[in-house]
Amino acid sequence: MPRLSRLAHGLTGSEILKIGAEVRAMRAAGTEICNLTVGDFDPAEFRIPRYLEDRIEEALRRGETNYPPSDGTLPLRQAVLAFYERWLGLRFPLDSVLVTSGSRPGIYATFLTLVEPGDLVAYCVPSWNNNHYCYLTGAVDVPVVCGNDTAFLPTREILEKKVRGARLLVLNSPSNPTGTAFNAETLGAICDLVLEENARRGAHERPLYVLYDHVYWMLTFGDTAHVDPVSLRPEMTDYTVFVDGISKAFAATGVRVGWVVGPPDVIRPMSSLIGHIGAWAPRAEQSATAQLLCATEEVSAYRDELRRGLRQRLDSLHDGLHEFRRAGLPVDSFSPMGAIYLSARFALNGMRTRDGVVLRTNEDIRRYLLQAAGLAVVPFQAFGALDENGWFRLSVGAVSLAEINKVLPRVRAAVECMTRAD
């Protein structure tokens, strides 16, 4: 008999973590690597707000080290509501808010609360971890393949047949891994589709919900404006579950404060789930976050500084790759729209290296760029994509601008020396 449960036996690990282990080993051996794999922040580059740091220390000194309420402390839940009203124009009752230990438990808890084994869950490909959450809950995956023609985001036309009979539609904007974002027209049309689907269903059928992961919503660039289902279509209030937190907007991935905002009849049982799992945020960090969210001037100043630093890095990569493209090299990228990611294409499939090796797959390209140029990136296959077309995620939260500027000439040299295999 197997020693593990069927669930544990069939679960696969993160491809990103595997790549990260390879990068660490090369660095330990002395190889210079520009590591654009991790969806995190290096505190040497982007530190959490000093305001937050000081108030965590103060809360610890006050002795705020015991269990918090399973749904979150009252000051933080109130602060989240005030934060959403001030910055997004969204108004919710208090029992619509649940505090979690980062955003990830909020996503998993939404699946567990809404999805039965065998239910259909539709999600965009590429996207982060939805296939794993479907596996953990016994849901039936309905991957919606989105290409660069739609900025790797779904449209109403793409989703028309995919949401029929589905229980959950997972949307993410700005997107991990692509760094692209919905506009009001596209998201509004998707909301209309969801409302029409729910109006079509009979009284005996359960509704279609939208899980709207917008943990990167404060990190948008240029003319990109963040949009959400409820602001565009107030009728979506009954069918939308927001997942959010401070991890990305405040470079605070290790502080572990997130939240879920949604219909109270969904949030109440979700709170019980979080309580049984113990996935609540630490009390001291909750106390500090409540104060931060109410400190509008500090939030604005930090947001401006963080976006400026991220935009410099993303633009440097984007501009460098487009300079290569203008020189006739098979590379491309999307103009940065949001988050900490750049979608970049190294169309080297079918190309031959100087050593005579033909690159067939995205994994071949990834390894070549790592070995030949010291550039560490993540192929879209790690996010559910199947096509071997050279698209990768480049993450800039843990690198300096100097590292990016230093690696670009190495990348150009590695690509220039390649020839067509045919």
DRENDO-1510 file (C-alpha; in Angstrom, 1 decimal, always signed):
<recs>
REC; n; res; u; v; w
REC; 1; MET; +0.0; +0.0; +0.0 .
REC; 2; PRO; +1.3; +3.6; -0.7 .
REC; 3; ARG; +2.5; +5.5; +2.3 .
REC; 4; LEU; +1.0; +8.8; +1.1 .
REC; 5; SER; -2.5; +9.9; +0.4 .
REC; 6; ARG; -3.7; +10.0; -3.1 .
REC; 7; LEU; -3.8; +13.8; -2.9 .
REC; 8; ALA; -0.2; +14.1; -1.7 .
REC; 9; HIS; +1.0; +11.5; -4.2 .
REC; 10; GLY; -0.4; +13.4; -7.2 .
REC; 11; LEU; +0.5; +16.9; -6.2 .
REC; 12; THR; +3.3; +18.5; -8.3 .
REC; 13; GLY; +5.8; +21.0; -7.0 .
REC; 14; SER; +6.4; +24.5; -8.3 .
REC; 15; GLU; +8.5; +24.8; -11.5 .
REC; 16; ILE; +9.6; +28.2; -10.4 .
REC; 17; LEU; +11.1; +26.8; -7.2 .
REC; 18; LYS; +13.0; +24.2; -9.2 .
REC; 19; ILE; +14.4; +26.9; -11.5 .
REC; 20; GLY; +15.3; +28.9; -8.4 .
REC; 21; ALA; +17.3; +26.0; -6.9 .
REC; 22; GLU; +19.3; +25.8; -10.1 .
REC; 23; VAL; +20.0; +29.5; -10.1 .
REC; 24; ARG; +21.2; +29.3; -6.4 .
REC; 25; ALA; +23.5; +26.5; -7.2 .
REC; 26; MET; +25.1; +28.4; -10.1 .
REC; 27; ARG; +25.5; +31.5; -8.0 .
REC; 28; ALA; +27.1; +29.4; -5.2 .
REC; 29; ALA; +29.6; +28.2; -7.8 .
REC; 30; GLY; +30.5; +31.7; -8.7 .
REC; 31; THR; +28.5; +32.3; -11.9 .
REC; 32; GLU; +27.1; +35.8; -12.3 .
REC; 33; ILE; +23.4; +35.6; -12.7 .
REC; 34; CYS; +20.7; +38.2; -13.3 .
REC; 35; ASN; +17.8; +36.5; -11.5 .
REC; 36; LEU; +14.5; +37.5; -13.0 .
REC; 37; THR; +12.7; +34.3; -11.8 .
REC; 38; VAL; +11.3; +35.1; -8.4 .
REC; 39; GLY; +8.0; +36.9; -7.9 .
REC; 40; ASP; +9.4; +38.6; -4.8 .
REC; 41; PHE; +11.3; +41.7; -3.6 .
REC; 42; ASP; +14.8; +41.9; -2.4 .
REC; 43; PRO; +14.8; +44.1; +0.7 .
REC; 44; ALA; +18.2; +45.5; -0.5 .
REC; 45; GLU; +16.3; +46.9; -3.5 .
REC; 46; PHE; +12.8; +47.4; -2.2 .
REC; 47; ARG; +12.3; +47.6; +1.6 .
REC; 48; ILE; +8.9; +47.6; +3.2 .
REC; 49; PRO; +7.6; +51.1; +4.3 .
REC; 50; ARG; +9.4; +52.4; +7.3 .
REC; 51; TYR; +6.1; +53.4; +8.7 .
REC; 52; LEU; +5.0; +49.7; +8.6 .
REC; 53; GLU; +8.2; +48.5; +10.0 .
REC; 54; ASP; +8.1; +50.8; +13.0 .
REC; 55; ARG; +4.6; +49.9; +13.9 .
REC; 56; ILE; +5.2; +46.2; +13.7 .
REC; 57; GLU; +8.1; +46.7; +16.2 .
REC; 58; GLU; +5.8; +48.9; +18.5 .
REC; 59; ALA; +3.1; +46.2; +18.4 .
REC; 60; LEU; +5.5; +43.5; +19.4 .
REC; 61; ARG; +6.8; +45.6; +22.3 .
REC; 62; ARG; +3.2; +46.1; +23.4 .
REC; 63; GLY; +2.9; +42.3; +23.6 .
REC; 64; GLU; +0.6; +41.8; +20.6 .
REC; 65; THR; +1.8; +38.2; +20.2 .
REC; 66; ASN; -1.3; +36.2; +21.0 .
REC; 67; TYR; -3.9; +34.7; +18.7 .
REC; 68; PRO; -5.9; +37.2; +16.6 .
REC; 69; PRO; -9.6; +36.7; +15.8 .
REC; 70; SER; -10.0; +34.1; +13.1 .
REC; 71; ASP; -11.6; +36.7; +10.8 .
REC; 72; GLY; -9.0; +39.4; +11.5 .
REC; 73; THR; -8.8; +42.1; +14.1 .
REC; 74; LEU; -11.6; +44.7; +14.0 .
REC; 75; PRO; -9.3; +47.7; +13.3 .
REC; 76; LEU; -7.7; +46.0; +10.3 .
REC; 77; ARG; -11.1; +44.9; +8.8 .
REC; 78; GLN; -12.4; +48.4; +9.3 .
REC; 79; ALA; -9.2; +49.8; +7.7 .
REC; 80; VAL; -9.5; +47.6; +4.7 .
REC; 81; LEU; -13.0; +48.9; +4.1 .
REC; 82; ALA; -11.9; +52.5; +4.4 .
REC; 83; PHE; -8.9; +51.8; +2.2 .
REC; 84; TYR; -11.2; +50.4; -0.6 .
REC; 85; GLU; -13.6; +53.2; -0.3 .
REC; 86; ARG; -10.9; +55.9; -0.4 .
REC; 87; TRP; -8.8; +54.4; -3.2 .
REC; 88; LEU; -11.2; +52.3; -5.3 .
REC; 89; GLY; -14.6; +53.9; -4.5 .
REC; 90; LEU; -15.9; +50.5; -3.3 .
REC; 91; ARG; -18.2; +50.2; -0.3 .
REC; 92; PHE; -18.8; +47.0; +1.6 .
REC; 93; PRO; -20.3; +46.0; +5.0 .
REC; 94; LEU; -17.9; +44.8; +7.8 .
REC; 95; ASP; -18.9; +41.2; +7.5 .
REC; 96; SER; -17.6; +41.2; +3.8 .
REC; 97; VAL; -14.0; +41.3; +5.0 .
REC; 98; LEU; -11.8; +38.3; +6.1 .
REC; 99; VAL; -8.1; +38.7; +7.0 .
REC; 100; THR; -5.7; +36.0; +5.9 .
REC; 101; SER; -2.0; +35.1; +6.2 .
REC; 102; GLY; -1.1; +36.6; +2.9 .
REC; 103; SER; -3.2; +36.4; -0.3 .
REC; 104; ARG; -2.5; +32.8; -1.2 .
REC; 105; PRO; -4.7; +31.3; +1.6 .
REC; 106; GLY; -7.5; +33.6; +0.4 .
REC; 107; ILE; -7.4; +32.1; -3.1 .
REC; 108; TYR; -7.3; +28.6; -1.7 .
REC; 109; ALA; -10.1; +29.3; +0.8 .
REC; 110; THR; -12.3; +30.8; -2.0 .
REC; 111; PHE; -11.9; +27.5; -4.0 .
REC; 112; LEU; -12.7; +25.5; -0.9 .
REC; 113; THR; -15.7; +27.6; +0.0 .
REC; 114; LEU; -17.3; +27.7; -3.5 .
REC; 115; VAL; -16.1; +24.6; -5.4 .
REC; 116; GLU; -17.3; +21.0; -5.0 .
REC; 117; PRO; -15.3; +18.1; -6.5 .
REC; 118; GLY; -16.3; +17.9; -10.2 .
REC; 119; ASP; -17.3; +21.5; -10.5 .
REC; 120; LEU; -15.9; +23.4; -13.5 .
REC; 121; VAL; -13.4; +26.2; -12.9 .
REC; 122; ALA; -12.4; +28.4; -15.8 .
REC; 123; TYR; -9.2; +30.3; -15.7 .
REC; 124; CYS; -6.8; +32.0; -18.1 .
REC; 125; VAL; -3.6; +30.4; -19.3 .
REC; 126; PRO; -1.0; +31.5; -18.6 .
REC; 127; SER; -1.8; +32.2; -15.0 .
REC; 128; TRP; -0.5; +31.4; -11.5 .
REC; 129; ASN; -1.3; +28.2; -9.7 .
REC; 130; ASN; -5.0; +27.7; -10.7 .
REC; 131; ASN; -4.3; +24.2; -12.0 .
REC; 132; HIS; -2.9; +23.3; -8.6 .
REC; 133; TYR; -5.9; +24.7; -6.7 .
REC; 134; CYS; -8.2; +22.8; -9.1 .
REC; 135; TYR; -6.3; +19.6; -8.2 .
REC; 136; LEU; -6.5; +20.3; -4.5 .
REC; 137; THR; -10.3; +20.8; -4.6 .
REC; 138; GLY; -11.1; +18.1; -7.1 .
REC; 139; ALA; -12.4; +20.7; -9.6 .
REC; 140; VAL; -12.4; +20.1; -13.3 .
REC; 141; ASP; -10.0; +22.5; -15.0 .
REC; 142; VAL; -11.3; +24.6; -17.8 .
REC; 143; PRO; -8.1; +26.4; -19.0 .
REC; 144; VAL; -8.8; +29.3; -21.3 .
REC; 145; VAL; -5.7; +29.7; -23.6 .
REC; 146; CYS; -4.9; +33.4; -24.2 .
REC; 147; GLY; -2.3; +34.6; -26.6 .
REC; 148; ASN; -0.3; +37.8; -27.1 .
REC; 149; ASP; -3.1; +39.0; -29.5 .
REC; 150; THR; -5.2; +39.7; -26.4 .
REC; 151; ALA; -2.2; +40.6; -24.1 .
REC; 152; PHE; -2.6; +37.1; -22.6 .
REC; 153; LEU; -5.9; +38.1; -21.0 .
REC; 154; PRO; -9.4; +36.6; -21.7 .
REC; 155; THR; -12.1; +38.4; -23.6 .
REC; 156; ARG; -15.9; +37.8; -23.6 .
REC; 157; GLU; -15.6; +36.1; -26.9 .
REC; 158; ILE; -13.0; +33.7; -25.7 .
REC; 159; LEU; -15.0; +32.9; -22.5 .
REC; 160; GLU; -18.5; +32.5; -24.1 .
REC; 161; LYS; -18.5; +28.7; -24.1 .
REC; 162; LYS; -16.0; +28.2; -21.3 .
REC; 163; VAL; -18.2; +29.6; -18.5 .
REC; 164; ARG; -21.3; +27.7; -19.4 .
REC; 165; GLY; -22.1; +25.6; -16.4 .
REC; 166; ALA; -18.9; +26.7; -14.5 .
REC; 167; ARG; -18.9; +27.4; -10.8 .
REC; 168; LEU; -15.9; +29.7; -10.7 .
REC; 169; LEU; -14.1; +32.1; -13.1 .
REC; 170; VAL; -10.7; +33.2; -11.9 .
REC; 171; LEU; -9.4; +36.5; -13.2 .
REC; 172; ASN; -6.2; +38.3; -12.3 .
REC; 173; SER; -5.3; +41.9; -13.1 .
REC; 174; PRO; -2.6; +43.2; -13.3 .
REC; 175; SER; -1.5; +39.7; -14.2 .
REC; 176; ASN; +1.0; +37.2; -12.9 .
REC; 177; PRO; +2.9; +36.2; -15.0 .
REC; 178; THR; +2.3; +38.6; -17.9 .
REC; 179; GLY; +2.3; +42.1; -16.3 .
REC; 180; THR; -0.7; +43.0; -18.5 .
REC; 181; ALA; -4.0; +44.4; -17.2 .
REC; 182; PHE; -7.7; +44.6; -18.2 .
REC; 183; ASN; -9.2; +47.7; -19.6 .
REC; 184; ALA; -12.8; +48.8; -18.7 .
REC; 185; GLU; -14.3; +47.7; -22.0 .
REC; 186; THR; -12.9; +44.1; -21.9 .
REC; 187; LEU; -13.6; +43.5; -18.2 .
REC; 188; GLY; -17.0; +45.1; -18.4 .
REC; 189; ALA; -18.0; +42.7; -21.3 .
REC; 190; ILE; -16.8; +39.7; -19.2 .
REC; 191; CYS; -19.0; +40.9; -16.3 .
REC; 192; ASP; -22.0; +41.1; -18.6 .
REC; 193; LEU; -21.3; +37.5; -19.7 .
REC; 194; VAL; -21.2; +36.4; -16.0 .
REC; 195; LEU; -24.5; +38.3; -15.2 .
REC; 196; GLU; -26.1; +36.8; -18.3 .
REC; 197; GLU; -25.0; +33.3; -17.4 .
REC; 198; ASN; -26.4; +33.6; -13.9 .
REC; 199; ALA; -29.7; +35.0; -15.2 .
REC; 200; ARG; -29.9; +32.0; -17.5 .
REC; 201; ARG; -29.5; +29.5; -14.7 .
REC; 202; GLY; -32.6; +28.1; -13.0 .
REC; 203; ALA; -33.4; +28.3; -9.2 .
REC; 204; HIS; -31.9; +24.8; -8.8 .
REC; 205; GLU; -28.5; +25.8; -10.2 .
REC; 206; ARG; -25.7; +27.3; -8.2 .
REC; 207; PRO; -24.4; +30.7; -9.5 .
REC; 208; LEU; -21.1; +31.4; -11.3 .
REC; 209; TYR; -18.7; +33.4; -9.1 .
REC; 210; VAL; -15.7; +35.5; -10.1 .
REC; 211; LEU; -12.5; +35.2; -8.0 .
REC; 212; TYR; -10.8; +38.6; -8.8 .
REC; 213; ASP; -7.2; +38.5; -7.7 .
REC; 214; HIS; -6.0; +42.1; -7.9 .
REC; 215; VAL; -3.1; +41.9; -5.4 .
REC; 216; TYR; -1.0; +44.0; -7.9 .
REC; 217; TRP; -3.7; +46.7; -8.4 .
REC; 218; MET; -1.6; +49.5; -6.8 .
REC; 219; LEU; +1.2; +48.8; -9.2 .
REC; 220; THR; +0.1; +50.1; -12.6 .
REC; 221; PHE; +2.2; +52.2; -15.0 .
REC; 222; GLY; +1.6; +54.9; -17.6 .
REC; 223; ASP; -1.9; +55.2; -18.9 .
REC; 224; THR; -3.0; +51.9; -17.4 .
REC; 225; ALA; -5.9; +52.4; -14.9 .
REC; 226; HIS; -6.9; +49.5; -12.6 .
REC; 227; VAL; -10.5; +48.3; -13.1 .
REC; 228; ASP; -12.6; +45.9; -11.1 .
REC; 229; PRO; -15.9; +44.0; -11.7 .
REC; 230; VAL; -18.0; +45.7; -9.0 .
REC; 231; SER; -17.0; +49.3; -10.0 .
REC; 232; LEU; -17.9; +48.5; -13.6 .
REC; 233; ARG; -21.1; +46.5; -12.9 .
REC; 234; PRO; -22.5; +47.0; -9.4 .
REC; 235; GLU; -24.7; +43.9; -9.9 .
REC; 236; MET; -21.4; +41.9; -9.7 .
REC; 237; THR; -21.3; +42.5; -6.0 .
REC; 238; ASP; -23.1; +39.3; -5.2 .
REC; 239; TYR; -20.9; +37.2; -7.5 .
REC; 240; THR; -17.4; +38.7; -6.9 .
REC; 241; VAL; -14.7; +37.6; -4.4 .
REC; 242; PHE; -11.7; +40.0; -4.2 .
REC; 243; VAL; -8.4; +38.6; -3.1 .
REC; 244; ASP; -5.8; +41.2; -2.0 .
REC; 245; GLY; -3.1; +42.1; +0.5 .
REC; 246; ILE; +0.0; +44.1; +1.3 .
REC; 247; SER; +2.5; +41.6; -0.1 .
REC; 248; LYS; +3.1; +43.3; -3.5 .
REC; 249; ALA; +1.9; +46.9; -3.1 .
REC; 250; PHE; +4.2; +47.3; -0.1 .
REC; 251; ALA; +7.0; +44.8; -1.0 .
REC; 252; ALA; +5.9; +42.9; +2.1 .
REC; 253; THR; +5.7; +39.3; +0.9 .
REC; 254; GLY; +7.1; +37.9; +4.2 .
REC; 255; VAL; +4.9; +40.0; +6.5 .
REC; 256; ARG; +1.9; +37.8; +5.6 .
REC; 257; VAL; -1.1; +40.1; +5.7 .
REC; 258; GLY; -3.8; +39.6; +3.1 .
REC; 259; TRP; -7.6; +39.8; +2.9 .
REC; 260; VAL; -10.7; +38.6; +1.0 .
REC; 261; VAL; -13.6; +40.8; +0.3 .
REC; 262; GLY; -16.9; +39.3; -0.9 .
REC; 263; PRO; -20.5; +38.5; -0.3 .
REC; 264; PRO; -21.1; +38.0; +3.5 .
REC; 265; ASP; -22.7; +34.6; +2.9 .
REC; 266; VAL; -19.5; +33.5; +1.3 .
REC; 267; ILE; -17.1; +35.1; +3.7 .
REC; 268; ARG; -18.7; +33.7; +6.9 .
REC; 269; PRO; -18.0; +30.0; +6.2 .
REC; 270; MET; -14.6; +31.0; +4.6 .
REC; 271; SER; -13.7; +32.5; +8.0 .
REC; 272; SER; -14.4; +29.1; +9.7 .
REC; 273; LEU; -12.2; +27.4; +7.1 .
REC; 274; ILE; -9.3; +29.9; +7.8 .
REC; 275; GLY; -9.8; +29.4; +11.5 .
REC; 276; HIS; -9.5; +25.6; +11.3 .
REC; 277; ILE; -6.4; +25.9; +9.0 .
REC; 278; GLY; -4.9; +28.6; +11.3 .
REC; 279; ALA; -4.1; +30.7; +8.2 .
REC; 280; TRP; -4.6; +34.0; +10.0 .
REC; 281; ALA; -2.1; +36.9; +9.8 .
REC; 282; PRO; +0.1; +37.6; +13.0 .
REC; 283; ARG; -1.6; +40.0; +15.4 .
REC; 284; ALA; +1.3; +42.5; +15.5 .
REC; 285; GLU; +1.4; +42.7; +11.7 .
REC; 286; GLN; -2.4; +43.2; +11.5 .
REC; 287; SER; -2.1; +46.1; +14.0 .
REC; 288; ALA; +0.6; +47.7; +12.0 .
REC; 289; THR; -1.2; +47.2; +8.6 .
REC; 290; ALA; -4.4; +48.7; +10.0 .
REC; 291; GLN; -2.4; +51.9; +10.8 .
REC; 292; LEU; -0.6; +51.9; +7.4 .
REC; 293; LEU; -3.8; +51.6; +5.4 .
REC; 294; CYS; -5.2; +54.7; +7.1 .
REC; 295; ALA; -2.0; +56.7; +6.6 .
REC; 296; THR; -2.9; +58.1; +3.2 .
REC; 297; GLU; +0.1; +60.3; +2.7 .
REC; 298; GLU; +2.6; +57.6; +3.7 .
REC; 299; VAL; +0.8; +55.1; +1.3 .
REC; 300; SER; +0.9; +57.6; -1.6 .
REC; 301; ALA; +4.6; +58.5; -1.1 .
REC; 302; TYR; +5.6; +54.8; -0.8 .
REC; 303; ARG; +3.5; +53.8; -3.8 .
REC; 304; ASP; +5.1; +56.5; -6.0 .
REC; 305; GLU; +8.6; +55.4; -4.9 .
REC; 306; LEU; +8.0; +51.7; -5.5 .
REC; 307; ARG; +6.4; +52.2; -8.9 .
REC; 308; ARG; +9.2; +54.5; -10.0 .
REC; 309; GLY; +11.8; +51.9; -9.1 .
REC; 310; LEU; +9.9; +49.0; -10.7 .
REC; 311; ARG; +9.1; +51.1; -13.8 .
REC; 312; GLN; +12.8; +51.9; -14.3 .
REC; 313; ARG; +13.7; +48.2; -14.3 .
REC; 314; LEU; +10.8; +47.1; -16.5 .
REC; 315; ASP; +11.4; +49.9; -19.0 .
REC; 316; SER; +15.1; +49.1; -19.1 .
REC; 317; LEU; +14.4; +45.5; -20.0 .
REC; 318; HIS; +11.6; +46.4; -22.5 .
REC; 319; ASP; +13.7; +49.1; -24.2 .
REC; 320; GLY; +16.7; +46.9; -24.4 .
REC; 321; LEU; +14.8; +44.0; -26.0 .
REC; 322; HIS; +13.2; +46.3; -28.5 .
REC; 323; GLU; +16.5; +47.7; -29.4 .
REC; 324; PHE; +17.5; +44.1; -30.2 .
REC; 325; ARG; +14.4; +43.6; -32.2 .
REC; 326; ARG; +15.1; +46.7; -34.3 .
REC; 327; ALA; +18.5; +45.2; -35.0 .
REC; 328; GLY; +16.7; +42.2; -36.5 .
REC; 329; LEU; +17.0; +39.8; -33.5 .
REC; 330; PRO; +14.1; +37.4; -32.8 .
REC; 331; VAL; +13.0; +39.0; -29.5 .
REC; 332; ASP; +10.0; +41.0; -28.3 .
REC; 333; SER; +8.2; +42.2; -25.2 .
REC; 334; PHE; +5.0; +43.9; -24.1 .
REC; 335; SER; +5.1; +47.5; -22.9 .
REC; 336; PRO; +4.9; +47.3; -19.0 .
REC; 337; MET; +1.3; +47.8; -17.8 .
REC; 338; GLY; +1.4; +46.7; -14.2 .
REC; 339; ALA; +2.8; +44.3; -11.5 .
REC; 340; ILE; +6.5; +43.4; -11.3 .
REC; 341; TYR; +6.6; +41.4; -14.5 .
REC; 342; LEU; +7.5; +41.8; -18.2 .
REC; 343; SER; +6.2; +39.4; -20.8 .
REC; 344; ALA; +9.2; +38.8; -23.1 .
REC; 345; ARG; +9.6; +36.6; -26.1 .
REC; 346; PHE; +12.9; +34.9; -27.1 .
REC; 347; ALA; +11.8; +33.3; -30.4 .
REC; 348; LEU; +14.8; +30.9; -30.5 .
REC; 349; ASN; +12.8; +27.7; -31.2 .
REC; 350; GLY; +14.5; +25.9; -34.0 .
REC; 351; MET; +17.7; +28.0; -33.7 .
REC; 352; ARG; +21.2; +26.5; -33.5 .
REC; 353; THR; +23.7; +27.6; -30.8 .
REC; 354; ARG; +27.4; +28.2; -31.5 .
REC; 355; ASP; +28.0; +24.7; -30.1 .
REC; 356; GLY; +25.7; +23.1; -32.6 .
REC; 357; VAL; +22.8; +22.5; -30.2 .
REC; 358; VAL; +19.3; +23.1; -31.7 .
REC; 359; LEU; +16.8; +24.7; -29.3 .
REC; 360; ARG; +13.4; +23.0; -29.6 .
REC; 361; THR; +11.5; +23.9; -26.5 .
REC; 362; ASN; +11.1; +26.9; -24.1 .
REC; 363; GLU; +13.0; +24.9; -21.6 .
REC; 364; ASP; +15.9; +24.6; -24.0 .
REC; 365; ILE; +15.8; +28.3; -24.5 .
REC; 366; ARG; +15.7; +28.9; -20.8 .
REC; 367; ARG; +18.7; +26.8; -20.1 .
REC; 368; TYR; +20.6; +28.4; -23.0 .
REC; 369; LEU; +20.0; +31.9; -21.8 .
REC; 370; LEU; +21.0; +30.9; -18.3 .
REC; 371; GLN; +24.2; +29.2; -19.4 .
REC; 372; ALA; +25.2; +31.6; -22.2 .
REC; 373; ALA; +24.1; +34.9; -20.8 .
REC; 374; GLY; +23.5; +34.4; -17.1 .
REC; 375; LEU; +19.9; +35.4; -17.5 .
REC; 376; ALA; +17.4; +33.5; -15.4 .
REC; 377; VAL; +13.8; +33.6; -16.5 .
REC; 378; VAL; +10.7; +31.5; -16.2 .
REC; 379; PRO; +8.9; +30.0; -19.3 .
REC; 380; PHE; +5.1; +30.4; -19.6 .
REC; 381; GLN; +4.9; +26.6; -19.3 .
REC; 382; ALA; +5.4; +27.1; -15.5 .
REC; 383; PHE; +2.0; +28.9; -15.7 .
REC; 384; GLY; +0.1; +26.3; -17.6 .
REC; 385; ALA; +0.9; +27.3; -21.2 .
REC; 386; LEU; +1.5; +24.5; -23.7 .
REC; 387; ASP; +2.8; +26.3; -26.8 .
REC; 388; GLU; +6.6; +26.2; -27.4 .
REC; 389; ASN; +6.7; +29.8; -28.7 .
REC; 390; GLY; +9.4; +31.5; -26.6 .
REC; 391; TRP; +7.4; +33.5; -24.2 .
REC; 392; PHE; +8.8; +34.0; -20.7 .
REC; 393; ARG; +8.1; +35.9; -17.4 .
REC; 394; LEU; +10.8; +38.4; -16.3 .
REC; 395; SER; +10.4; +39.5; -12.7 .
REC; 396; VAL; +12.2; +42.7; -11.5 .
REC; 397; GLY; +11.5; +42.9; -7.8 .
REC; 398; ALA; +14.7; +41.3; -6.7 .
REC; 399; VAL; +17.3; +42.9; -9.0 .
REC; 400; SER; +19.0; +46.2; -9.4 .
REC; 401; LEU; +18.9; +48.5; -12.4 .
REC; 402; ALA; +22.7; +48.0; -12.7 .
REC; 403; GLU; +22.2; +44.2; -12.9 .
REC; 404; ILE; +19.7; +44.6; -15.7 .
REC; 405; ASN; +21.9; +47.0; -17.7 .
REC; 406; LYS; +24.8; +44.6; -17.3 .
REC; 407; VAL; +23.0; +41.5; -18.5 .
REC; 408; LEU; +21.5; +43.0; -21.6 .
REC; 409; PRO; +24.8; +43.0; -23.6 .
REC; 410; ARG; +25.4; +39.4; -22.7 .
REC; 411; VAL; +21.9; +38.5; -23.9 .
REC; 412; ARG; +22.4; +40.2; -27.2 .
REC; 413; ALA; +25.7; +38.4; -27.7 .
REC; 414; ALA; +24.1; +35.1; -26.9 .
REC; 415; VAL; +21.2; +35.7; -29.4 .
REC; 416; GLU; +23.4; +37.2; -32.2 .
REC; 417; CYS; +25.6; +34.2; -32.4 .
REC; 418; MET; +22.7; +31.8; -33.2 .
REC; 419; THR; +21.8; +30.5; -36.7 .
REC; 420; ARG; +18.8; +28.8; -38.2 .
REC; 421; ALA; +18.9; +25.0; -37.9 .
REC; 422; ASP; +17.3; +24.6; -41.3 .
</recs>
